[in-house]
């Protein structure tokens, strides 16, 4: 029987270092949305296409990492892969500190390609490292990983916002480069082994399962949900500065509030999941997210922006715990490489969405930023009932 998310979320992890690594994952992936204002991409509409290239570069890096990780793990240990991914992220951030405007945007795109690769390698290694925890407590492990990831996103944004008028953008990126450097040192003293093949389903068996309608729906749900969340995470500060007139630091603090409400809402959702009807919670979440989008589209002041951010964060918050609970029921085994592939697919969706927004905003203005979250929210609303229906029909 899969443990309830409430109890699972408070049970100790077998390896806190591995789960804490998701803090680094969130820290790295949230960096771009926070640093755009420091690179002055909030001033002119034609620059938005370059922002789209930045998000696309990170997405391509994550895709490349999935191939690189297999080659590295065939010859080296899991600990080496963690250290290598952290080191690549550290070096890329240090390089990005040297190639800010007015240098060519292509230098920054190249640095973000390496950053995406480093973050992807870290994710791949972490999914292998937490395999023992996942087998014993699937829902709790996924929930704790999500909490660490959210804390990393919040920390990255607060670091940029808190130093906006104090340090140069180069100094801030150097500070950020220290974080993956610390994790590299931490993991260099740890020892992780990949799960034994006999304890996992074969690749063919796993792929056959993921070809089922339920698994396809699950992957699509993550794709659209991450796309919605990261469209807001990537473009909210630019949108609020451009459309609402908030100061750059004020816009970044609203982004920090978005991450805070998202994280807090997920903790609350985990606590109330056993006590409320999931359909009711889902409907309330979707309506809250849609209401938040409409507020942001219509507001012209800081109070309205704060209200919109609250409803968006609170609305998106419960989707992840609902999916985490479904993971424990739907996939009783754990294949880290394949699960990382599904998560990477979701991350790619999360980065392709803000990339698409960059090209759209360059053509039609920053107001289209809310468009993809609206569409993504409707898609999630349609997919979750289908997943529940498939589970009832198949009995899984």
N, C-alpha and C positions, 0 to 999 in steps of 0.2 A: 504493500500500500504506500502510495506517495505521501510524504509528510506534508501537512498543510503549510502554506507559505508563512503564516504567522509564527508557528513554532520553528520552522526551518530557518527563518531569518535570524533567530537569536541563538541557534545552536553553534558551537564553536567549529571553526573550519579546521580541517586536517593540516592545511598549510596556508597560514595567513599571508606569507610573502607572495605566493602565487596569486591569490585573490587581490591583494593590495596592488598588484601590477596593473589591474584595470584602472586604477587611479591615474597611472601614467598614460594609458591608452586614451582616457578622456581628456587629460591635460594636453596631449599632442593634437588630438583631433579638433578640439575647441579653439586652439590657438589662432587659426586663420580668421574666424569670424570676429575675434576680439582685436586682432592686430590691423585689420583693414583701415580703421580710422587713423591709426598712427602712420600709415602709408599714404594718407590723404586721398583715399578712394571714395570719399563722401562728397567731393566738391563738384565733379564734372560727370555728366551722364555718359559721354563716350568712353570713360575709363572702366565702365562696368563690364565691358567685354573682357578686359584683362582679368578682372576678378573671376569671371567664368572660367578662364583658362587656369587660374590658380586651383580652383576646386576640382577641375578636370584632371590636373596634374596629380593631385593627391589621390584621386580615385584610381588613376592608372598605376600609381605606386602600390596601392593595396593589391591590385590585380597581379602586378609583377611579384609581390612578396609571396603570394601563394605558390608560385612556381619555384622561387628561390629557396623557400623554406624546405621544400622536399629535397632539393639537391644538398642543402647544408646538413639536414638531419640524416641523410644517407651516409655521411662520413663523420659527422661530429655530434656531440652530445646536445641534449636539450638546453642545458645550462649555457653552452656556447651560443646557441641560437638566441637566447634571451639577451646575453651580453652583446652580441653582434647587433641585434635590433636596437637596443638602447644606445649603443655607441653610434650607430648610423644616425639615429634621431638627434643625438647630442651634436654631432658634427654638422648636420644639416641646419640646425638652428643657429649654430655659430657662424656658418656661412651666410645664412639669411641676414644676419646682423650686419654683414659687410656689403650687401647688394641692394639696400633700400633705394627709393627714389633719390636722385633723378636717373639712376642707372636703368638700363633696359629692363622691362618687365619680364623678359624671357629668362633673365638670371634668377629672378624670384620663382618663376615657374619651375625651373630646373631644381632649385633648392627644395621646393614643395614636393616635387616628384620623389626626391630622396627621402624627405620626411614621411611621405605616405608609405614608402617602402619599409622604412624603419618601423613605423607604427604597425604595419601589416605583419611584419616578422614577429614583433612582440606579441600581437594578438594570437598568431598561430602557435607560438611557444606556450602562451598562457593556457590556451584551450587544452593542450596536451598535459600541462602541469597540474591542472585542476581535475583531471579525469577521475582520480580516486575519490575526490569529494563528490563529484557529480554522480557517480554510481551509487553512493550511499545516501545522497540527499540532493536529488536533481533540482527541485524547485528552490530549496534554500540556497544552493550554490549559485544558480542563475540570478536570484534576487540579490545576494550579497555582491556579486560581480557588478550588477547594475548600479548598486549604491556606490561602490567604489568609483565606477566610471562617472557617475554624476558628480561626485565630489571633485574629481579631477577636472571636469568641465568648469565647475564653479571656481575652483582655485585658479585656473588659467585666466579666466575672465577678470577675477578680482585683482590678480597681479597686474594685468594691463591697465585696468581702470584706476587702481590705486597709485600707479606711478605715472599717470598720463602727463601731468604738468611738472613732474619731478625729475624724470630721467629721459634721456633720448631713446628713440626706438631701438637703436643699436644696443644700448645698455640693457634694455628690457629683454631683448632676445638673448643676450648673453646670460642674463639671470635665468631665463627659461631653459637654456641649454644645460644649466647645472642640474636640473631635475632628472632628465634621463641619464646624466652622468652618475648621479647618486644611485639610481636603480641599477646601472651597469656594475658599479662597485658592489652593491648588495647581492646581485645574482652571481657575481664571480665567486662568491664564497658559499654558494648554495649548490646542491646537487639534485638534479631532476633526471628521471629516466622516463622514456616514452612507454606507454602501456604495452604489455605483451600482446602479440598478435592473437594468441589463443583466447584472450579475454574479450576480444572485440568481434563483432560480426565481420564477415569478409566485406571487401569493398563492393563486390557485386551484390551481396545481400543488402547492404546499406543503400546502394543506389536504387535497387528495386523498390525498397520501401519509400525512398524519396521521390520515386516516379508516381506514387499514389496521388490521387486528387487532394487528400488532406495535406500531404507534405507540400505540394505545389501551392496550395492556398496559404499555408503557413509562411512559405518563402515570400510570396507576393505581399502578404500582410506586413512582414518586416520591411520589405522594400518600400512600401508606401508610407508606413509609419515613420521609418527613419528619414525618408525624404521630406515628410512634413516637419518633423522635429528639427532637422538640420537646415531646412530652408529658413526657418525662423532664427536658428542659432547663427547662421552665416550672414544673414542680411538685416536682422533687426536693428543693430546700431545705425547702419547706413540709412535705413528706412526712416527711423525716428529723427535723425538729424536732418534729412532731406525734406520730409513731409511735415513733421511736427515742429521742427526748429529747436530740438533739444541740443544742448552743448555736447561735444564729443564724449566728455567724461560722463555726463548725465545719460547719454544713450547707452554707454557701456554698463553703467550701473543698472539700467533697465534689463540689459542682457543678463547680468548677474542675477537679477531678481527672477528672470525666466528660468535659469538653471536652478535657483533656490526653490521656486514653487514646484518645478518638475520633480526635484529630489524629495521635497517634503511631501508632495502629493503621493509619490510612490510609497513612501514609508506609511502614510495613512492608509493607502489602498491595501497594502499588505496586511495591515492590522484588521481591516474591516471585511476583507474578502470572504472569510468563513461565515460572516453574519449577514451579508446582503445578497440579494439575487444578482447574479452576474449580468443578466440582461438589463436589469434596471441600472446597474452601475455603468455599463457600457453606454446606454442611451444618455444618461446624465453627463458622461464624459464627452461624448460626441457633441451634444448640444452646447456644453460649456466651451469647447474648442471653437465651434462655429461662431458662438457669440463673441469670443475673444477676437476672432478674425474680423468680424463686422465692426467691433469697437475700434480696432486699429485702422480700419479703412476710413472711418468717419471722424476720428478725433483730431483735434488741432491743439491739444494741450497736454501737459505732463500727467495730469490726473487721469485723463482718458487713456493715455499710453500705459500707465501703471495698471489700470483696471484691465485693459486688453491683455497685457502680459500675464496677469494673475489668472484670468480665465483660460488662456492658452496653456500655461504650465499645468494648472490643475486639471484641465481637460485631457491633455496628453498623458498625464501621470499614470492613470490606472491601466492603460493599454499594456504596458510592459509586465506588471504583475499577472495580469490575465494570461498573457502569452507564456510567462514563466510557469504558471500552473499547468497550462496545456502541454508544455514541453515534457514535464514529468510524466503525464499520462500517455502522451502520444508516442514518445520515443524512450522506452524503458532502458534501452542500451545506450551506450555512449561511444561514438566514434569521433575523436577529437578533430581529425583532419577534415572529415565531412561536415561536422558541426561548425568548424571554423569557416568552411566554404559557404555555408548558409549565412553565417554572421557577416562574412566579408561581402557577400552579395547584398546584404542589407546595408552595410557601410557604403558600398559603392553607390547604391540607390540614394543614400543620405548625402553623398557628395555630388552625384550627378544632378540632383534636384537644384541645389544652389548654383551649380555650374550653368544649368539651363536658364535659371533666373538671371544670371549675369548677362547672357546674350539677349534675353527678352527685355531686361531693363535698359540695355543700351539702345534698343530700338523703340521701346514704348514708354520708358520712364520707370522710376522706382516703384510706382504704385502697383505694378504687377507682382511685386514680391509676395503679396498675400494670396495670390492666385493658386500657386502649387499647394500650399498648406490646406486651402479650402478643398481642392480636388482630392488630395491625399486623405483628408479626414473623411470625406464621403466614401472613398474606396475602402478604408478601414471599417467603416460602418457596415459596408456591404459584405466584406470578407469574413469578419468574425462570426456572424450567424451561420455562414456557410461552413466554417470550420466546425462549429458546434454540431451542426446538422450532420456533417460527414462522420463525426465521432459517434453520434447516436446510431447512425445507420450501420457503421462497421463494428460498433461495440468496443472501440479502442479509446 
